Amino acid sequence: MPSPTKNQLKPVIGAIFKSKGFEGDRIDDLSDALAEAIAQSLTMFMNQVKVAPGIPSSPTATIGPGNLM
């Protein structure tokens, strides 16, 4: 499952800002920047959480457990 994109997160963040009473001329720019930062962070996190298959490193090994990359 892919991580959420900036365009998916921006309306959610904008709604949170409005519910908390944030106001200002540049509130849309703030929600855009925050959505972009969160989307990039989630993408990097999802890329690191992939599990590698258990491949033995030596020919004499019989088992090789998977490792988190």
C-alpha positions as CSV (number, residue, x, y, z in Angstrom):
1,M,0.0,0.0,0.0
2,P,1.5,3.3,-1.0
3,S,1.8,6.2,1.4
4,P,-0.6,9.2,1.0
5,T,0.3,11.9,-1.4
6,K,0.5,15.7,-0.8
7,N,-2.8,16.2,-2.6
8,Q,-4.5,13.7,-0.4
9,L,-3.1,15.2,2.8
10,K,-3.6,18.9,2.1
11,P,-7.5,18.9,2.6
12,V,-7.1,16.9,5.8
13,I,-4.5,19.3,7.2
14,G,-6.6,22.3,6.1
15,A,-9.6,20.9,7.9
16,I,-7.5,20.4,11.1
17,F,-6.3,23.9,10.9
18,K,-9.8,25.3,10.6
19,S,-11.1,23.1,13.4
20,K,-8.3,24.4,15.7
21,G,-9.1,28.0,14.7
22,F,-5.9,28.8,12.8
23,E,-6.3,31.9,10.7
24,G,-4.2,34.0,8.4
25,D,-3.4,35.1,4.9
26,R,-0.9,32.4,4.3
27,I,-2.7,29.4,6.0
28,D,-3.1,27.6,2.6
29,D,0.6,27.9,2.1
30,L,1.3,26.5,5.5
31,S,-1.0,23.5,5.0
32,D,0.6,22.9,1.6
33,A,4.1,22.9,3.0
34,L,3.1,20.7,5.9
35,A,1.3,18.2,3.6
36,E,4.4,18.0,1.4
37,A,6.7,17.4,4.4
38,I,4.5,14.7,5.8
39,A,4.0,13.0,2.4
40,Q,7.8,12.9,1.8
41,S,8.4,11.6,5.4
42,L,5.8,8.8,5.0
43,T,7.3,7.9,1.6
44,M,10.8,7.6,3.0
45,F,9.5,5.6,6.0
46,M,7.5,3.2,3.8
47,N,10.6,2.6,1.6
48,Q,12.7,1.6,4.7
49,V,10.1,-0.8,6.2
50,K,10.4,-3.3,3.4
51,V,11.5,-6.8,4.5
52,A,14.3,-8.6,2.7
53,P,13.9,-12.3,2.0
54,G,16.0,-14.7,4.1
55,I,18.9,-15.6,1.9
56,P,21.8,-17.4,3.5
57,S,25.2,-15.8,3.0
58,S,27.3,-18.9,2.9
59,P,26.7,-22.1,0.9
60,T,26.8,-24.2,4.0
61,A,24.1,-22.4,5.8
62,T,20.7,-24.1,5.9
63,I,18.4,-21.3,7.0
64,G,18.5,-17.5,6.6
65,P,16.0,-15.4,8.5
66,G,14.6,-12.2,6.9
67,N,16.0,-8.9,8.0
68,L,14.5,-5.4,8.1
69,M,16.3,-3.2,5.6
